[in-house]
């Protein structure tokens, strides 16, 4: 057997600013679609979602109403600011 660790494609990149993370554009697009579907349903909520928790492999996600939700190993949190931004 080969004992070298497997290499996985990482879907995020850190910038010079430690608080800024750039995600794979396909993850941003999937998060935008989830966000749009939520608002197209006309759900009246008392609070706005803080972001989307999304699986990096399946691109399935859900709205997060806390700023720092608990994530599973293949999930990432994309803040609303990056989802609503016009340019990425």
N, CA and C of each residue as an Amber inpcrd file, in Angstrom:
protein
   264
   0.8130000  -1.1960000   0.0000000   0.0000000   0.0000000   0.0000000
   0.8530000   1.2550000   0.0000000   0.3280000   2.2760000  -0.5610000
   1.0200000   3.5440000  -0.5930000   0.7020000   4.3110000   0.6870000
   1.7210000   4.7600000   1.4110000   1.4950000   5.4180000   2.6930000
   1.4890000   6.9360000   2.5960000   1.4930000   7.4820000   1.3950000
   1.4630000   8.9340000   1.2660000   0.0560000   9.4360000   1.5210000
  -0.0620000  10.5830000   2.1770000  -1.3990000  11.1140000   2.4450000
  -2.0930000  11.5380000   1.1600000  -3.3850000  11.3370000   1.1310000
  -4.1390000  11.7430000  -0.0580000  -4.2400000  13.2580000  -0.0960000
  -4.2150000  13.7940000  -1.2820000  -4.3470000  15.2430000  -1.4300000
  -5.7640000  15.5520000  -1.8420000  -6.3500000  16.4780000  -1.1400000
  -7.7170000  16.8980000  -1.4470000  -7.6910000  18.3340000  -1.9160000
  -8.5980000  18.6250000  -2.8030000  -8.7360000  19.9900000  -3.2780000
  -9.3740000  20.8140000  -2.1740000  -8.7270000  21.8740000  -1.7800000
  -9.2550000  22.7410000  -0.7370000 -10.0740000  23.8370000  -1.4020000
 -11.2570000  24.1220000  -0.8760000 -12.1750000  25.0480000  -1.5180000
 -12.0990000  26.4640000  -0.9520000 -11.0770000  26.7500000  -0.1630000
 -10.9690000  28.1010000   0.3530000  -9.5190000  28.5330000   0.3840000
  -9.3150000  29.8350000   0.3630000  -7.9870000  30.4190000   0.3770000
  -7.9820000  31.5730000   1.3510000  -6.9470000  31.6630000   2.1620000
  -6.8360000  32.7810000   3.0870000  -6.0690000  33.9040000   2.4180000
  -6.4530000  35.1270000   2.7420000  -5.7730000  36.2840000   2.1850000
  -4.8040000  36.8330000   3.2160000  -4.2010000  37.9790000   2.9130000
  -3.2990000  38.6280000   3.8540000  -4.0400000  39.0710000   5.1050000
  -5.2880000  39.4480000   4.9710000  -6.1170000  39.8220000   6.1100000
  -6.5880000  38.5400000   6.7890000  -6.2700000  38.3270000   8.0810000
  -6.6230000  37.0670000   8.7350000  -8.1240000  36.8270000   8.8750000
  -8.9470000  37.8790000   8.7760000 -10.3930000  37.7220000   8.9130000
 -11.0940000  37.4770000   7.5820000 -10.3820000  37.6170000   6.4770000
 -10.9930000  37.4790000   5.1530000 -10.6250000  36.1270000   4.5540000
 -11.6300000  35.3780000   4.1480000 -11.4270000  34.0920000   3.4930000
 -12.1440000  34.1380000   2.1540000 -11.4700000  33.6910000   1.0960000
 -12.0770000  33.6320000  -0.2270000 -12.4460000  32.1900000  -0.5190000
 -13.7060000  31.9730000  -0.8580000 -14.2150000  30.6380000  -1.1230000
 -14.2200000  30.3570000  -2.6140000 -14.3000000  29.0840000  -2.9270000
 -14.4440000  28.6340000  -4.3050000 -15.6950000  29.2950000  -4.8880000
 -15.6170000  29.8880000  -6.0680000 -16.7850000  30.5530000  -6.6680000
 -18.0020000  29.6400000  -6.8190000 -17.8010000  28.3420000  -7.0040000
 -18.9530000  27.4440000  -7.1060000 -19.6760000  27.3260000  -5.7670000
 -18.9290000  27.4190000  -4.6610000 -19.5670000  27.4140000  -3.3420000
 -20.3780000  28.6820000  -3.1260000 -19.8290000  29.8180000  -3.5510000
 -20.5540000  31.0900000  -3.4260000 -21.8400000  31.0380000  -4.2420000
 -21.7670000  30.5220000  -5.4510000 -22.9570000  30.4380000  -6.3130000
 -24.0080000  29.5150000  -5.7050000 -23.5930000  28.3820000  -5.1640000
 -24.5390000  27.4670000  -4.5190000 -25.1680000  28.1300000  -3.2970000
 -24.3740000  28.8670000  -2.5300000 -24.9070000  29.5770000  -1.3580000
 -25.8970000  30.6570000  -1.7860000 -25.5980000  31.3660000  -2.8730000
 -26.5320000  32.3820000  -3.3890000 -27.8620000  31.7500000  -3.7970000
 -27.7980000  30.5820000  -4.4360000 -29.0300000  29.9020000  -4.8480000
 -29.8620000  29.5180000  -3.6300000 -29.2350000  29.0320000  -2.5850000
 -29.9570000  28.6720000  -1.3540000 -30.5850000  29.9160000  -0.7440000
 -29.8270000  31.0020000  -0.7100000 -30.2990000  32.2660000  -0.1410000
 -31.4820000  32.8170000  -0.9400000 -31.3970000  32.7750000  -2.2780000
 -32.4930000  33.2540000  -3.1290000 -33.7550000  32.4280000  -2.9400000
 -33.6060000  31.1040000  -2.8480000 -34.7660000  30.2390000  -2.6490000
 -35.4600000  30.5520000  -1.3340000 -34.6770000  30.8280000  -0.2980000
 -35.2430000  31.1770000   1.0060000 -36.1200000  32.4210000   0.8890000
 -35.5980000  33.4540000   0.2340000 -36.3670000  34.6820000   0.1080000
 -37.5020000  34.5750000  -0.9010000 -37.4070000  33.7130000  -1.8790000
 -38.4910000  33.5570000  -2.8440000 -39.7000000  32.8510000  -2.2330000
 -39.4830000  32.1250000  -1.1320000 -40.5940000  31.4660000  -0.4440000
 -41.4550000  32.4450000   0.3370000 -40.9580000  33.6440000   0.5620000
 -41.7200000  34.6600000   1.2740000 -41.8470000  34.3810000   2.7600000
 -40.8620000  33.7130000   3.3190000 -40.8810000  33.4030000   4.7440000
 -40.6640000  34.6890000   5.5280000 -41.5750000  34.9620000   6.4570000
 -41.4060000  36.1470000   7.2960000 -40.6760000  35.7260000   8.5680000
 -39.4420000  36.1320000   8.6620000 -38.6240000  35.7850000   9.8280000
 -38.3060000  37.0500000  10.6040000 -38.1320000  36.8740000  11.8880000
 -37.8050000  38.0160000  12.7360000 -36.3560000  38.4480000  12.5830000
 -35.4900000  37.5280000  12.2190000 -34.0800000  37.8720000  12.0720000
 -33.5630000  37.4260000  10.7070000 -32.5860000  38.1660000  10.2210000
 -31.9670000  37.8340000   8.9330000 -30.8900000  36.7840000   9.1650000
 -30.7340000  35.8420000   8.2440000 -29.6720000  34.8440000   8.3930000
 -28.2920000  35.5040000   8.3600000 -27.3650000  34.9280000   9.1130000
 -26.0000000  35.4390000   9.1680000 -25.1480000  34.8780000   8.0370000
 -25.5830000  33.7600000   7.4600000 -24.8310000  33.1490000   6.3810000
 -25.4020000  31.7960000   6.0150000 -24.6570000  31.0580000   5.2380000
 -25.0540000  29.7310000   4.7880000 -23.9750000  28.7410000   5.2150000
 -24.4070000  27.6200000   5.7910000 -23.5050000  26.5030000   6.0640000
 -23.6630000  25.5700000   4.8860000 -22.5590000  25.2730000   4.2060000
 -22.6400000  24.4970000   2.9690000 -21.5800000  23.3990000   2.9540000
 -21.9720000  22.2490000   2.4110000 -21.0580000  21.1240000   2.2760000
 -20.1840000  21.3570000   1.0500000 -18.8790000  21.2220000   1.2020000
 -17.9430000  21.4960000   0.0990000 -18.0470000  20.4980000  -1.0360000
 -18.5070000  19.2840000  -0.7420000 -18.5750000  18.2450000  -1.7740000
 -19.9160000  18.2330000  -2.4950000 -21.0080000  18.2290000  -1.7410000
 -22.3270000  18.1010000  -2.3470000 -22.9900000  19.4380000  -2.6740000
 -22.4620000  20.5390000  -2.1260000 -23.0160000  21.8860000  -2.2880000
 -24.4290000  21.9920000  -1.7240000 -24.7770000  21.1230000  -0.8100000
 -26.0480000  21.2410000  -0.1010000 -25.8090000  22.1030000   1.1200000
 -26.7690000  22.9530000   1.4330000 -26.5600000  23.8590000   2.5500000
 -27.8450000  24.2720000   3.2150000 -27.6690000  25.0410000   4.2700000
 -28.8080000  25.5680000   5.0070000 -28.4470000  26.9250000   5.5910000
 -29.4740000  27.6960000   5.8800000 -29.2690000  29.0160000   6.4520000
 -28.7780000  28.8900000   7.8850000 -27.9090000  29.8060000   8.2700000
 -27.4000000  29.8460000   9.6440000 -27.7930000  31.1910000  10.2470000
 -28.3860000  31.1440000  11.4270000 -28.8200000  32.3680000  12.0860000
 -27.8790000  32.7690000  13.2130000 -26.7740000  32.0540000  13.3570000
 -25.7340000  32.4160000  14.3180000 -24.4890000  32.7740000  13.5280000
 -23.6830000  33.6720000  14.0830000 -22.4950000  34.1400000  13.3610000
 -21.4120000  33.0750000  13.2430000 -21.2810000  32.2090000  14.2380000
 -20.2650000  31.1540000  14.1920000 -20.9250000  29.8130000  14.5070000
 -21.5920000  29.2030000  13.5330000 -22.2600000  27.9270000  13.7820000
 -21.2600000  26.7720000  13.9040000 -21.7070000  25.6930000  14.5120000
 -20.8990000  24.4800000  14.6040000 -20.9410000  23.7900000  13.2440000
 -19.7700000  23.4130000  12.7270000 -19.6760000  22.8360000  11.3890000
 -19.2190000  21.3920000  11.4410000 -19.7230000  20.5970000  10.5130000
 -19.2360000  19.2420000  10.3160000 -17.9300000  19.3050000   9.5140000
 -17.1580000  18.2220000   9.4620000 -15.8310000  18.2740000   8.8210000
 -15.7960000  18.7960000   7.3870000 -16.7410000  18.4940000   6.5360000
 -16.6880000  18.9460000   5.1400000 -17.5670000  20.1640000   4.8830000
 -17.9570000  20.8720000   5.9320000 -18.8020000  22.0500000   5.7910000
 -17.9910000  23.3200000   6.0020000 -18.4900000  24.4020000   5.4150000
 -17.9030000  25.7170000   5.6640000 -19.0450000  26.7180000   5.8120000
 -18.7450000  27.8190000   6.4760000 -19.7110000  28.8870000   6.7090000
 -19.3740000  30.0370000   5.7780000 -20.3510000  30.4280000   4.9690000
 -20.1650000  31.5580000   4.0620000 -21.0370000  32.6990000   4.5810000
 -20.4170000  33.8080000   5.0110000 -21.1900000  34.9260000   5.5550000
 -22.0550000  35.6020000   4.5010000 -23.1410000  36.1990000   4.9570000
 -24.0810000  36.8870000   4.0660000 -23.3710000  37.9690000   3.2480000
 -22.3920000  38.6330000   3.8360000 -21.6640000  39.6800000   3.1190000
 -21.0390000  39.1860000   1.8300000 -20.5100000  37.9690000   1.8390000
 -19.9210000  37.4130000   0.6100000 -21.0040000  36.9160000  -0.3500000
 -22.1240000  36.5040000   0.1700000 -23.2060000  36.0220000  -0.6750000
 -23.8810000  37.1900000  -1.4010000 -24.0660000  38.2960000  -0.6880000
 -24.7530000  39.4440000  -1.2660000 -23.8590000  40.3250000  -2.1230000
 -22.5530000  40.1340000  -2.0640000 -21.6210000  40.9610000  -2.8360000
 -21.8450000  40.7550000  -4.3400000 -21.7640000  41.8360000  -5.0770000
 -21.9640000  41.7650000  -6.5300000 -20.7580000  41.1350000  -7.2250000
 -19.5710000  41.4330000  -6.7370000 -18.3740000  40.8940000  -7.3580000
 -17.6640000  40.0260000  -6.3580000 -17.0270000  38.9920000  -6.8630000
 -16.2900000  38.0860000  -5.9970000 -14.8280000  38.1100000  -6.3410000
